[in-house]
Amino acid sequence: MRVHRHSLFTLLCSSVLVLHGCGMLPIGSKAQAPAASKKVGDGDTAASRGSERGTNEKANEKASEKAHDVVLFALGLIETGYRFGGKNPEAGLDCSGMVSYVFNQAADFRLAGSAADLARRGKVVDPEALRPGDLVFFNTRNKPYSHVGIYIGDGRFVHAPSSRGKVRTESLRKGWFAARFEEARTYFD
């Protein structure tokens, strides 16, 4: 099974990289939020603005790399079995366990708790500005923030649902989960 999962992960990584290289999969956004603006003459110089921009660009690039790693790692978990309270692929994963495991392994972020706990952290993201690696939250049991997944781009997310019992991808634009979407948050800003 481990060899099969590794082969699937390699295939998925290759596919994502090819699609990203072709411009078919929006892995990262070129548009960045503008930095806090200062007026020229307020004690700053062109050199300090350039240095600040360079630092921001490096930080954004590093965050983008971590987000890519999160997406690729999450895609490698497709077909992993579901288990309520599961926190690792060998035992099975639930939605928040999958997110915590992926962020820990791929981005060295320590996230813990239920989907609702994860929703209380991070920065709110406008649904129109979703980027791969952002978390998407759903009301699946008439309870706010009762389910979480990882946005992978192109209107899709990967998650560990109890229905059909395996990690898989779904659409945010149509279907059962789209109707229950609540909010998105990022940990990469």
Kinemage of the C-alpha trace (Angstrom):
@kinemage 1
@onewidth
@group {chain A} dominant
@subgroup {mainchain}
@vectorlist {calphas} color= white
{ca met a 1} P 0.000 0.000 0.000
{ca arg a 2} L 2.810 2.415 0.869
{ca val a 3} L 4.421 1.903 -2.559
{ca his a 4} L 1.076 2.549 -4.244
{ca arg a 5} L 0.479 5.725 -2.211
{ca his a 6} L 4.010 6.971 -3.000
{ca ser a 7} L 3.426 6.315 -6.722
{ca leu a 8} L 0.110 8.164 -6.580
{ca phe a 9} L 1.782 11.070 -4.784
{ca thr a 10} L 4.557 11.211 -7.412
{ca leu a 11} L 1.983 11.134 -10.219
{ca leu a 12} L -0.097 13.878 -8.615
{ca cys a 13} L 2.954 16.060 -7.982
{ca ser a 14} L 4.071 15.671 -11.571
{ca ser a 15} L 0.596 16.484 -12.877
{ca val a 16} L 0.266 19.572 -10.720
{ca leu a 17} L 3.725 20.792 -11.706
{ca val a 18} L 2.969 20.267 -15.414
{ca leu a 19} L -0.377 22.045 -15.125
{ca his a 20} L 1.209 24.871 -13.145
{ca gly a 21} L 3.980 25.214 -15.732
{ca cys a 22} L 1.396 25.431 -18.492
{ca gly a 23} L -0.506 28.104 -16.611
{ca met a 24} L -3.522 25.801 -16.284
{ca leu a 25} L -3.558 25.558 -12.495
{ca pro a 26} L -3.518 28.760 -10.434
{ca ile a 27} L -1.080 27.605 -7.739
{ca gly a 28} L -0.017 31.074 -6.673
{ca ser a 29} L -1.243 34.573 -7.157
{ca lys a 30} L 1.005 37.187 -8.699
{ca ala a 31} L -1.106 39.938 -7.185
{ca gln a 32} L -0.027 40.778 -3.686
{ca ala a 33} L -1.730 42.976 -1.170
{ca pro a 34} L -0.147 46.409 -1.247
{ca ala a 35} L 2.194 47.137 1.624
{ca ala a 36} L 1.293 49.931 3.988
{ca ser a 37} L 2.038 53.022 2.009
{ca lys a 38} L 4.207 55.896 3.107
{ca lys a 39} L 4.493 59.239 1.485
{ca val a 40} L 7.807 59.997 -0.136
{ca gly a 41} L 9.548 62.515 2.054
{ca asp a 42} L 8.309 61.004 5.345
{ca gly a 43} L 11.869 59.987 6.172
{ca asp a 44} L 12.009 57.043 3.817
{ca thr a 45} L 14.239 56.745 0.801
{ca ala a 46} L 13.976 54.889 -2.473
{ca ala a 47} L 16.591 52.460 -1.170
{ca ser a 48} L 14.612 51.686 1.991
{ca arg a 49} L 11.393 51.251 -0.021
{ca gly a 50} L 13.204 48.901 -2.375
{ca ser a 51} L 14.638 46.968 0.558
{ca glu a 52} L 11.190 46.760 2.177
{ca arg a 53} L 9.682 45.548 -1.116
{ca gly a 54} L 12.443 42.954 -1.464
{ca thr a 55} L 11.806 41.682 2.058
{ca asn a 56} L 8.037 41.514 1.430
{ca glu a 57} L 8.564 39.710 -1.869
{ca lys a 58} L 10.829 37.135 -0.205
{ca ala a 59} L 8.303 36.586 2.578
{ca asn a 60} L 5.485 36.224 0.048
{ca glu a 61} L 7.579 33.831 -2.027
{ca lys a 62} L 8.342 31.692 1.030
{ca ala a 63} L 4.652 31.654 2.004
{ca ser a 64} L 3.729 30.697 -1.561
{ca glu a 65} L 6.244 27.834 -1.499
{ca lys a 66} L 4.771 26.533 1.762
{ca ala a 67} L 1.266 26.779 0.308
{ca his a 68} L 2.401 24.756 -2.746
{ca asp a 69} L 3.895 22.146 -0.425
{ca val a 70} L 0.617 21.953 1.512
{ca val a 71} L -1.382 21.416 -1.690
{ca leu a 72} L 0.963 18.748 -3.046
{ca phe a 73} L 1.084 16.916 0.277
{ca ala a 74} L -2.712 17.017 0.607
{ca leu a 75} L -3.141 15.630 -2.924
{ca gly a 76} L -0.843 12.777 -1.961
{ca leu a 77} L -3.366 11.738 0.701
{ca ile a 78} L -6.216 11.136 -1.770
{ca glu a 79} L -7.843 7.744 -1.153
{ca thr a 80} L -6.630 7.650 2.472
{ca gly a 81} L -9.349 6.168 4.655
{ca tyr a 82} L -11.582 8.250 6.915
{ca arg a 83} L -11.615 7.771 10.686
{ca phe a 84} L -13.371 10.055 13.141
{ca gly a 85} L -10.673 11.685 15.274
{ca gly a 86} L -7.973 10.308 12.950
{ca lys a 87} L -4.756 12.301 12.871
{ca asn a 88} L -2.452 10.239 10.630
{ca pro a 89} L -2.842 8.387 7.332
{ca glu a 90} L -1.998 4.956 8.763
{ca ala a 91} L -4.909 5.084 11.225
{ca gly a 92} L -7.197 7.186 9.004
{ca leu a 93} L -7.973 10.896 8.953
{ca asp a 94} L -10.911 13.111 9.732
{ca cys a 95} L -11.167 16.609 8.237
{ca ser a 96} L -9.338 18.559 10.937
{ca gly a 97} L -6.869 15.738 11.485
{ca met a 98} L -6.001 15.809 7.780
{ca val a 99} L -5.499 19.589 7.810
{ca ser a 100} L -3.368 19.441 10.965
{ca tyr a 101} L -1.283 16.564 9.606
{ca val a 102} L -0.717 18.236 6.216
{ca phe a 103} L 0.223 21.632 7.666
{ca asn a 104} L 2.583 20.000 10.177
{ca gln a 105} L 4.309 17.768 7.624
{ca ala a 106} L 4.389 20.095 4.605
{ca ala a 107} L 4.707 23.578 6.128
{ca asp a 108} L 5.943 22.958 9.681
{ca phe a 109} L 2.831 24.720 11.064
{ca arg a 110} L 1.406 23.292 14.271
{ca leu a 111} L -2.364 23.396 13.927
{ca ala a 112} L -4.608 21.464 16.270
{ca gly a 113} L -8.234 21.162 17.237
{ca ser a 114} L -11.560 20.762 15.522
{ca ala a 115} L -12.638 22.510 12.324
{ca ala a 116} L -14.260 25.203 14.503
{ca asp a 117} L -10.992 25.658 16.420
{ca leu a 118} L -9.075 26.057 13.157
{ca ala a 119} L -11.643 28.596 11.936
{ca arg a 120} L -10.904 30.851 14.906
{ca arg a 121} L -7.289 31.253 13.747
{ca gly a 122} L -5.802 32.464 10.521
{ca lys a 123} L -6.823 35.450 8.473
{ca val a 124} L -10.238 35.682 6.771
{ca val a 125} L -10.010 35.453 2.976
{ca asp a 126} L -12.554 36.780 0.511
{ca pro a 127} L -13.841 33.767 -1.485
{ca glu a 128} L -12.917 35.586 -4.692
{ca ala a 129} L -9.296 35.845 -3.485
{ca leu a 130} L -8.815 32.192 -2.500
{ca arg a 131} L -5.323 30.840 -3.100
{ca pro a 132} L -4.139 27.240 -3.017
{ca gly a 133} L -3.282 26.267 0.552
{ca asp a 134} L -6.062 28.358 2.118
{ca leu a 135} L -8.522 26.574 4.398
{ca val a 136} L -12.193 26.393 3.460
{ca phe a 137} L -14.902 25.866 6.094
{ca phe a 138} L -18.399 24.422 5.809
{ca asn a 139} L -21.595 24.011 7.829
{ca thr a 140} L -22.261 20.307 7.272
{ca arg a 141} L -24.232 19.365 10.397
{ca asn a 142} L -26.306 22.460 11.017
{ca lys a 143} L -23.343 23.612 13.063
{ca pro a 144} L -21.045 26.454 11.974
{ca tyr a 145} L -17.527 25.431 10.990
{ca ser a 146} L -18.212 21.711 11.315
{ca his a 147} L -16.019 20.723 8.336
{ca val a 148} L -12.721 21.951 6.848
{ca gly a 149} L -10.734 21.328 3.685
{ca ile a 150} L -7.693 22.692 1.852
{ca tyr a 151} L -8.242 24.772 -1.273
{ca ile a 152} L -6.141 23.434 -4.175
{ca gly a 153} L -7.065 25.890 -6.931
{ca asp a 154} L -9.470 25.918 -9.882
{ca gly a 155} L -12.514 26.023 -7.580
{ca arg a 156} L -11.641 22.715 -5.873
{ca phe a 157} L -10.594 21.577 -2.419
{ca val a 158} L -9.284 18.377 -0.842
{ca his a 159} L -10.835 17.070 2.368
{ca ala a 160} L -11.533 13.983 4.481
{ca pro a 161} L -15.313 13.528 4.499
{ca ser a 162} L -17.047 10.735 6.388
{ca ser a 163} L -19.319 10.052 3.408
{ca arg a 164} L -17.761 7.418 1.128
{ca gly a 165} L -14.957 7.252 3.682
{ca lys a 166} L -11.877 8.494 1.779
{ca val a 167} L -9.888 11.701 1.285
{ca arg a 168} L -10.956 13.223 -2.037
{ca thr a 169} L -11.466 16.476 -3.932
{ca glu a 170} L -14.724 18.381 -4.373
{ca ser a 171} L -15.960 21.492 -6.127
{ca leu a 172} L -16.561 24.777 -4.325
{ca arg a 173} L -18.681 25.995 -7.236
{ca lys a 174} L -21.406 23.359 -7.365
{ca gly a 175} L -22.769 20.457 -5.411
{ca trp a 176} L -23.459 19.607 -1.812
{ca phe a 177} L -20.374 21.275 -0.287
{ca ala a 178} L -20.703 24.438 -2.381
{ca ala a 179} L -24.135 25.041 -0.845
{ca arg a 180} L -22.642 24.704 2.659
{ca phe a 181} L -19.519 26.851 2.232
{ca glu a 182} L -19.105 29.335 5.107
{ca glu a 183} L -15.718 31.012 5.028
{ca ala a 184} L -12.068 30.747 4.035
{ca arg a 185} L -8.967 31.528 6.063
{ca thr a 186} L -5.273 31.654 5.314
{ca tyr a 187} L -2.224 30.931 7.417
{ca phe a 188} L 0.220 32.193 4.787
{ca asp a 189} L 0.015 35.975 5.249
